[in-house]
Amino acid sequence: MPTIQIDGKDYDTDTLSDEAKKQLSALQIVDNEIRHLQVQLGIANTARNVHVQLLKAALADPMVGDTIKLG
């Protein structure tokens, strides 16, 4: 008998109504999507930081862009 806790109250998932089970399933899907998007945002932020550093280097020394090769 798995349980979930909402607002500090435990609920037995086996006894949930069909509507409650439907909403719980939708909530789990949304939570998974949020986690996925947070990972993608982390990747994008990392890439952005790299580009900022490369831009700063290029602004400081215009020849840097000729010597840095990525990928």
N, CA and C atoms as an extended XYZ file, in Angstrom:
213
Properties=species:S:1:pos:R:3:atomname:S:1:resname:S:1:resid:I:1 pbc="F F F"
N         0.824       -1.166        0.000 N   MET     1
C         0.000        0.000        0.000 CA  MET     1
C         0.880        1.246        0.000 C   MET     1
N         1.266        1.722       -1.185 N   PRO     2
C         2.078        2.935       -1.269 CA  PRO     2
C         1.281        4.154       -0.826 C   PRO     2
N         2.003        5.106       -0.250 N   THR     3
C         1.337        6.322        0.204 CA  THR     3
C         2.015        7.546       -0.405 C   THR     3
N         1.267        8.624       -0.457 N   ILE     4
C         1.810        9.917       -0.839 CA  ILE     4
C         1.464       10.886        0.273 C   ILE     4
N         2.260       11.930        0.390 N   GLN     5
C         1.986       12.936        1.414 CA  GLN     5
C         1.720       14.263        0.729 C   GLN     5
N         0.600       14.847        1.068 N   ILE     6
C         0.217       16.150        0.539 CA  ILE     6
C        -0.185       17.025        1.711 C   ILE     6
N         0.483       18.175        1.808 N   ASP     7
C         0.219       19.114        2.908 CA  ASP     7
C         0.298       18.439        4.271 C   ASP     7
N         1.296       17.549        4.421 N   GLY     8
C         1.520       16.900        5.708 CA  GLY     8
C         0.592       15.752        6.032 C   GLY     8
N        -0.284       15.404        5.097 N   LYS     9
C        -1.231       14.311        5.345 CA  LYS     9
C        -0.906       13.157        4.398 C   LYS     9
N        -0.869       11.935        4.948 N   ASP    10
C        -0.592       10.737        4.158 CA  ASP    10
C        -1.865       10.179        3.543 C   ASP    10
N        -1.735        9.729        2.291 N   TYR    11
C        -2.858        9.129        1.574 CA  TYR    11
C        -2.414        7.793        0.998 C   TYR    11
N        -3.231        6.786        1.183 N   ASP    12
C        -2.993        5.465        0.596 CA  ASP    12
C        -3.393        5.534       -0.872 C   ASP    12
N        -2.437        5.357       -1.764 N   THR    13
C        -2.745        5.498       -3.191 CA  THR    13
C        -3.703        4.428       -3.700 C   THR    13
N        -3.772        3.311       -3.005 N   ASP    14
C        -4.699        2.257       -3.423 CA  ASP    14
C        -6.159        2.654       -3.205 C   ASP    14
N        -6.386        3.614       -2.327 N   THR    15
C        -7.772        3.983       -2.006 CA  THR    15
C        -8.188        5.308       -2.648 C   THR    15
N        -7.319        5.882       -3.478 N   LEU    16
C        -7.672        7.142       -4.135 CA  LEU    16
C        -8.772        6.923       -5.160 C   LEU    16
N        -9.571        7.949       -5.356 N   SER    17
C       -10.603        7.882       -6.399 CA  SER    17
C        -9.919        7.876       -7.760 C   SER    17
N       -10.673        7.507       -8.788 N   ASP    18
C       -10.113        7.507      -10.136 CA  ASP    18
C        -9.643        8.903      -10.534 C   ASP    18
N       -10.398        9.917      -10.155 N   GLU    19
C       -10.014       11.299      -10.465 CA  GLU    19
C        -8.721       11.680       -9.754 C   GLU    19
N        -8.600       11.305       -8.482 N   ALA    20
C        -7.382       11.611       -7.725 CA  ALA    20
C        -6.179       10.888       -8.339 C   ALA    20
N        -6.375        9.623       -8.761 N   LYS    21
C        -5.287        8.872       -9.412 CA  LYS    21
C        -4.883        9.535      -10.724 C   LYS    21
N        -5.868       10.026      -11.461 N   LYS    22
C        -5.599       10.721      -12.720 CA  LYS    22
C        -4.775       11.982      -12.467 C   LYS    22
N        -5.158       12.745      -11.443 N   GLN    23
C        -4.434       13.978      -11.132 CA  GLN    23
C        -3.034       13.688      -10.596 C   GLN    23
N        -2.893       12.625       -9.823 N   LEU    24
C        -1.586       12.227       -9.314 CA  LEU    24
C        -0.667       11.843      -10.471 C   LEU    24
N        -1.193       11.102      -11.414 N   SER    25
C        -0.413       10.713      -12.589 CA  SER    25
C         0.017       11.940      -13.384 C   SER    25
N        -0.900       12.877      -13.581 N   ALA    26
C        -0.575       14.113      -14.300 CA  ALA    26
C         0.492       14.901      -13.547 C   ALA    26
N         0.398       14.955      -12.236 N   LEU    27
C         1.376       15.657      -11.415 CA  LEU    27
C         2.762       15.023      -11.549 C   LEU    27
N         2.812       13.699      -11.573 N   GLN    28
C         4.089       13.010      -11.721 CA  GLN    28
C         4.711       13.296      -13.088 C   GLN    28
N         3.893       13.354      -14.121 N   ILE    29
C         4.382       13.678      -15.467 CA  ILE    29
C         4.943       15.092      -15.494 C   ILE    29
N         4.212       16.025      -14.903 N   VAL    30
C         4.659       17.420      -14.868 CA  VAL    30
C         5.954       17.547      -14.060 C   VAL    30
N         6.036       16.874      -12.917 N   ASP    31
C         7.259       16.924      -12.108 CA  ASP    31
C         8.455       16.384      -12.884 C   ASP    31
N         8.257       15.305      -13.632 N   ASN    32
C         9.340       14.751      -14.453 CA  ASN    32
C         9.771       15.745      -15.527 C   ASN    32
N         8.809       16.419      -16.139 N   GLU    33
C         9.125       17.411      -17.174 CA  GLU    33
C         9.887       18.587      -16.570 C   GLU    33
N         9.503       19.013      -15.389 N   ILE    34
C        10.215       20.102      -14.714 CA  ILE    34
C        11.664       19.702      -14.458 C   ILE    34
N        11.880       18.486      -13.975 N   ARG    35
C        13.253       18.013      -13.738 CA  ARG    35
C        14.055       17.999      -15.034 C   ARG    35
N        13.437       17.528      -16.108 N   HIS    36
C        14.095       17.488      -17.413 CA  HIS    36
C        14.463       18.903      -17.871 C   HIS    36
N        13.541       19.828      -17.730 N   LEU    37
C        13.801       21.209      -18.134 CA  LEU    37
C        14.876       21.867      -17.271 C   LEU    37
N        14.927       21.509      -15.995 N   GLN    38
C        15.960       22.056      -15.122 CA  GLN    38
C        17.343       21.577      -15.568 C   GLN    38
N        17.433       20.325      -16.000 N   VAL    39
C        18.703       19.806      -16.529 CA  VAL    39
C        19.080       20.558      -17.796 C   VAL    39
N        18.121       20.748      -18.695 N   GLN    40
C        18.394       21.481      -19.931 CA  GLN    40
C        18.818       22.913      -19.639 C   GLN    40
N        18.189       23.550      -18.671 N   LEU    41
C        18.555       24.911      -18.300 CA  LEU    41
C        19.985       24.953      -17.757 C   LEU    41
N        20.360       23.964      -16.980 N   GLY    42
C        21.735       23.885      -16.476 CA  GLY    42
C        22.737       23.769      -17.603 C   GLY    42
N        22.420       22.951      -18.591 N   ILE    43
C        23.294       22.788      -19.758 CA  ILE    43
C        23.401       24.108      -20.514 C   ILE    43
N        22.272       24.766      -20.730 N   ALA    44
C        22.265       26.035      -21.455 CA  ALA    44
C        23.042       27.106      -20.693 C   ALA    44
N        22.888       27.153      -19.377 N   ASN    45
C        23.630       28.128      -18.579 CA  ASN    45
C        25.132       27.873      -18.639 C   ASN    45
N        25.520       26.618      -18.622 N   THR    46
C        26.938       26.279      -18.743 CA  THR    46
C        27.484       26.732      -20.091 C   THR    46
N        26.754       26.448      -21.154 N   ALA    47
C        27.181       26.873      -22.486 CA  ALA    47
C        27.254       28.391      -22.565 C   ALA    47
N        26.287       29.071      -21.987 N   ARG    48
C        26.293       30.536      -21.996 CA  ARG    48
C        27.533       31.072      -21.302 C   ARG    48
N        27.868       30.490      -20.150 N   ASN    49
C        29.049       30.939      -19.415 CA  ASN    49
C        30.321       30.765      -20.237 C   ASN    49
N        30.414       29.676      -20.973 N   VAL    50
C        31.570       29.453      -21.842 CA  VAL    50
C        31.632       30.540      -22.914 C   VAL    50
N        30.499       30.852      -23.518 N   HIS    51
C        30.477       31.873      -24.565 CA  HIS    51
C        30.818       33.256      -24.006 C   HIS    51
N        30.368       33.541      -22.790 N   VAL    52
C        30.723       34.820      -22.160 CA  VAL    52
C        32.237       34.905      -21.978 C   VAL    52
N        32.838       33.830      -21.494 N   GLN    53
C        34.286       33.829      -21.287 CA  GLN    53
C        35.030       33.968      -22.619 C   GLN    53
N        34.556       33.293      -23.649 N   LEU    54
C        35.189       33.415      -24.964 CA  LEU    54
C        35.023       34.817      -25.531 C   LEU    54
N        33.875       35.417      -25.316 N   LEU    55
C        33.654       36.788      -25.769 CA  LEU    55
C        34.594       37.745      -25.047 C   LEU    55
N        34.721       37.597      -23.730 N   LYS    56
C        35.623       38.451      -22.971 CA  LYS    56
C        37.055       38.312      -23.480 C   LYS    56
N        37.460       37.089      -23.759 N   ALA    57
C        38.811       36.860      -24.270 CA  ALA    57
C        38.981       37.507      -25.639 C   ALA    57
N        37.969       37.394      -26.478 N   ALA    58
C        38.042       37.973      -27.818 CA  ALA    58
C        38.064       39.499      -27.757 C   ALA    58
N        37.344       40.071      -26.804 N   LEU    59
C        37.342       41.527      -26.665 CA  LEU    59
C        38.686       42.032      -26.140 C   LEU    59
N        39.312       41.250      -25.261 N   ALA    60
C        40.593       41.639      -24.694 CA  ALA    60
C        41.718       41.501      -25.712 C   ALA    60
N        41.613       40.487      -26.556 N   ASP    61
C        42.658       40.224      -27.553 CA  ASP    61
C        41.987       39.707      -28.817 C   ASP    61
N        41.812       40.563      -29.825 N   PRO    62
C        41.123       40.163      -31.051 CA  PRO    62
C        41.737       38.948      -31.736 C   PRO    62
N        42.979       38.632      -31.456 N   MET    63
C        43.626       37.476      -32.077 CA  MET    63
C        43.195       36.150      -31.422 C   MET    63
N        42.595       36.216      -30.260 N   VAL    64
C        42.173       34.999      -29.544 CA  VAL    64
C        41.188       34.205      -30.382 C   VAL    64
N        40.282       34.879      -31.033 N   GLY    65
C        39.283       34.185      -31.845 CA  GLY    65
C        39.892       33.371      -32.954 C   GLY    65
N        41.085       33.740      -33.390 N   ASP    66
C        41.751       32.995      -34.459 CA  ASP    66
C        42.414       31.742      -33.938 C   ASP    66
N        42.672       31.673      -32.625 N   THR    67
C        43.418       30.536      -32.101 CA  THR    67
C        42.561       29.549      -31.339 C   THR    67
N        41.368       29.960      -30.885 N   ILE    68
C        40.501       29.067      -30.135 CA  ILE    68
C        39.620       28.281      -31.096 C   ILE    68
N        39.690       26.985      -30.996 N   LYS    69
C        38.832       26.143      -31.827 CA  LYS    69
C        38.104       25.183      -30.898 C   LYS    69
N        36.790       25.160      -30.989 N   LEU    70
C        35.975       24.271      -30.168 CA  LEU    70
C        35.412       23.156      -31.027 C   LEU    70
N        35.374       21.972      -30.451 N   GLY    71
C        34.746       20.832      -31.110 CA  GLY    71
C        35.482       20.476      -32.315 C   GLY    71
